[in-house]
């Protein structure tokens, strides 16, 4: 009988070993979990190696000195309801970055009644369900960057009535429900960049306080003209790196306060005369890296505060000064990397505030810089590098602008760069490079002004003559009317006298 006791005991130990090991590991892991106060004055409590159930069970007591709770090397996976329902806490900032979070249950943050900033970046969260933020109405900032969210469902942020900034960049968002942002009446900044969003129709209707909207790096291809009807507070909108081909005439009409519009790196082939109508406060318009081949008349006429205009990397073949002369605040024009061959001096007015003009990397072979500069009274920088300009032009311009505080670039000092084109004579029917062209232009302008004054003088003389003739006619007619009345009175008087005499005789 005793011969069987040792093997039986060994067997029991072997069978019990896995369970004992698991308990030991759990106890070890629990011992590794801890929360501690940071450096003096930091007002930060750091919890290490924690799980979602640890925060309510930790012996650490959060008090008024723990305004920030930061999780380091945590494995939270699922944030259950009430995970942070910590008695007496005054936590204002909760940082759960890189905490392996996949699921967030309803009321997961209940108990954090003082919470203002919530950082959930760099996790694996797949969705935000309605009721997730119940009980945390003071939150002003939520960071969900770099997660795995694919759909924004209705009312996911409904409880965040004081939210001012929402970061959803670097997710996998493809679809946004029309009521996804319900309740966010105070939201000022919304970042949806680096996602896969294709349709935004009706999504932003309730965001009347929004000031910044970033939709860069998405898959938006069609704008209907009604996506932003209620965004009257918007100051900046970014569409960089999408697939937009056209801009509806009334797309931005309600954005009377918009200051910056970035439409660069799209597939826009043309702009319409009313594409930017109503943008009276716009200061920066970026249309670089598109396929624009023409800028129609009056396209930019309402942009009275525009300071920076970028048309670089498009397909423009001609530049006309008159198209931009109605922009009194314009300071920078960038037309680099197009196919511009001609610079035409059109219109009457100058570009009064322009100080930087970039024509680099085009096909310009001839430029009348004297007439061009005459329309740019404040120009300080002109870039003409990598064009097809004659070799003698640089020396000529250096001599002409020797006494002016004016910088220009014609050629790049780099290998394989286009230096200049050797030519014995300038092409016919092109602009000349002589100083007297400015004098002739001014004389032509003076002659035109003289003719205008002559015509005005002739018109005034004719008006005076016509007035005089009309006055004479009026006076003659009035004189004839008085004479006729007098004669009639005399006839009546004589008739009455003859009757009275006849009566006396009788």
GUKETOR-339050 format. One record per residue (C-alpha): x, y, z. Coordinates in steps of 0.02 Angstrom, whole numbers, plus 50000, padded with zeros to 5 digits. Each point is the difference from the previous one (the first is absolute). Example, Ala and Ser with C-alpha at 12.3 -4.5 7.8 and 13.67 -1.06 7.14 Angstrom:
2
506154977550390 500695017249967 
% end
This chain:
506
500005000050000 501395012350045 500844996749834 498615009649913 500015015650110 501525008649925 499454998549819 498265006150048 500705015050090 501135004049853 498534998749883 498985011950105 501435012550002 500174998949812 498135002649976 499985014650121 501535008549926 499135009549856 498675006950117 501305004950128 501065008149864 498505010149936 499615006050174 501815004650026 500075009549835 498405009250042 500685004750170 501635005349919 499105010449869 498925007950133 501555004050100 500745008149845 498465011249983 500165015950095 499535018349999 501175013250065 500125018850013 501205008649882 501295013250032 499605013850123 498845012549919 499604988949850 498214996550058 500104983449907 499674982250059 500784986249894 499284982549998 501134986249931 499544982949927 498175002550048 498474990849936 498275007849984 499444992750167 501515006150096 499555018550020 498544997050118 500984987350102 501665008950018 500485005350177 500605016549927 498815014050043 499765013849871 499805017250076 500015018249946 501864998949954 499654987049866 499305010849860 500744988249870 499934981049994 501234992249877 500064981549956 501694992449952 500214982549926 498204996050041 498964985849926 498245006450012 499224991049849 498195003450052 499475015050102 498514993550096 498615010750072 500645009950148 501834995549975 500505016950071 498645002250130 501315004850130 499335007650160 500525017850037 501065002549844 500235017049919 500824993949839 499925012849860 501144991549872 499974981449959 501384993649885 499774981949940 501175000849851 500714983149942 498944989950121 499414986149881 498185005850012 498844991249877 498265003050072 499245014050101 498374995850087 498585011850041 500335010950153 501824994550002 500555016950069 498595002850124 500675006750164 501255011849919 498895015050031 501435012549984 500754992749840 500425012849865 501284991549887 499904981949943 501424992449898 499694982949922 501285001149860 501004985349929 498814986150050 498904987849902 498275007250034 498794994749862 498455010050041 499255013350113 498284994750059 498595011550062 500145002350188 501894997750006 500255017250077 498535000150120 500435009350161 501495010249934 499195015949938 501485011450039 501144992449868 500675013149877 501304989449907 499964982149935 501464992149907 499624983949905 501435001149877 500744984249926 498654987450043 498994987949893 498335009249990 499144996549834 498255007050030 499385015050099 498254995250054 498575011250054 500155008950168 501714992750044 500545016550080 498285006250054 500445002550184 501515011049965 499045016250001 501555010350046 501214991849878 501075012749906 501284989149911 499834982449926 501474991049921 499564985049890 501485000349881 500894984149945 498534988150017 499094989549870 498405010349990 499024996649841 498255004750051 499305014050110 498184999650055 499035016249977 499755001250189 501764994650049 500425017150072 498345003650084 500155009950160 501695007949959 499345017749999 501645007250068 501204990249891 501315011649923 501304988249924 499664983649911 501434989949924 499474985949883 501594999449897 500854983749946 498424989649984 499014992649854 498505011850002 499115001949833 498325007950041 499745014950117 498285005649944 498935005450150 501324994750126 500475017150073 498315008650006 499965001950191 501785006350024 499575018450002 501495004650113 501314990949895 501535010549956 501224987149929 499544985049893 501394988749935 499494987449866 501734997749925 500574983049936 498294992549968 499064993949846 498765014149970 499685001949814 498325008849987 499365015950082 498155003849979 500005017950061 499024996750160 501284991750114 500405015750100 498395010250000 499975002750189 501875002150033 499905018950019 501395000650132 501294990449899 501705008549984 501014986349915 499614984549896 501274987749930 499684988549851 501824995849960 500284983049915 498234995149948 499254996249829 498955015649971 499755004249816 498815014950002 499435013550121 498135004249998 499605018449982 499185001550173 501104987850097 500765012850120 498705013749988 499474999550184 501805001050064 500115018850012 501334998750139 501124987249915 501835005449997 500924984849931 499464987649866 501184985949950 499504990449842 501754994649951 500454982749934 498314995849923 499434997649820 499145016749971 500025003549814 499115016650002 499305013450112 498385009349967 499615018450012 498954997050157 501084986650082 500625011750137 498535011850010 499655006750175 501744997050071 500265018350045 501174996150147 501084987149911 501875003450020 500814983949935 499434989849849 501054984849952 499594991649833 501734992849973 500274982949922 498384998749902 499595000149814 499355017849978 500295006049821 499055016550004 499435013150125 498375007849934 499605018550016 499275005350169 500494983650084 500875009250141 499095016750001 499194998350172 501624995450091 500385017450064 501094994150145 500994986649907 501865000950039 500724983549937 499494991149839 500834983849945 499754993049824 501644990249994 500094983149912 498495002549888 499775001449810 499865018749975 500755006149836 499765018750016 500085013250137 498955015949987 500245013750128 498215006049986 499304984050076 500835004050166 499995019050005 498365000550096 500814992350155 500605015150101 500814989750141 500884987049892 501834998150049 500584983249930 499624992049831 500744982849964 499894993649820 501524988650004 500014983249910 498685004049868 500165001249810 499905019049989 500715007149838 499345017850001 499855013650131 498685012549943 499765017250073 498115001649998 498715010750087 500235017650067 500364998250185 501614994950088 500304986250127 500315012850135 500554988650144 500894985849910 501794997550062 500404982149942 499704992649827 500604982549953 500084994349818 501354986850023 499974983849900 498945005749853 500285002549812 500205018949998 501195005649862 499715018750005 499415012150133 499785018849996 500575002350177 499875019049991 498145000049964 499724985750121 500865008850143 499075016049959 498404991050052 500794993950163 500465015450102 500504990050156 500854985049919 501604994550090 500274982249934 499794992749825 500454981849964 500244995249817 501214985550020 499914984849886 499165008449851 500625002949822 500645017650021 501395007849896 501755000250074 500185018949992 498475003250105 500844997950169 501315013449969 498695011649929 498874998150151 501475002250119 500405016649920 498205005749998 499674995850184 501735004850063 499345013750113 498434991050057 499734988750151 499344986449888 500504981649988 499744989149847 500584982549950 500184994449819 501124984850005 500454986450125 501814996350040 499754981249994 500554985949887 498804996149855 499005015850036 499395010649855 501195014850000 499465010849854 499664999649812 501335006749883 499255012049874 500685013949889 498385009449990 498384999650093 498514992049911 498885011649903 498285004950065 500604997350178 500155012450141 501595010549997 501225002250142 500355018749985 499725012750137 499095011449881 498574987449992 499455006450170 500075018049934 498974995349849 498764991050111 499865015350111 499835011549849 498664988649930 499115000650166 500165019150005 499295001549822 498554989150046 499665010550154 500095016149894 498724993449878 498864995450144 500085017950067 499665007149826 498464989149981 499385005050172 500255018549955 499044998349836 498604991050091 499875013950128 499945013449862 498614990849910 499024998250160 500165018650034 499445004549822 498504988650012 499545007350169 500145017649930 498904996149850 498714991850109 499985015050117 499765012249854 498584989549931 499184999650170 500145018950020 499275003549826 498534988550030 499665008350166 500065017449920 498774995149865 498844992950132 500015016650098 499635010249842 498564988849953 499255001550174 500175019149996 499145001549832 498574989050057 499765010750155 499985015749894 498694992849883 498894995250146 500195017350077 499545009149838 498494989049976 499395003850176 500225018749972 498984999849841 498604990850089 500005012650141 499895014549877 498524992049910 499144997650165 500225018450049 499305006049836 498444990250026 
% end
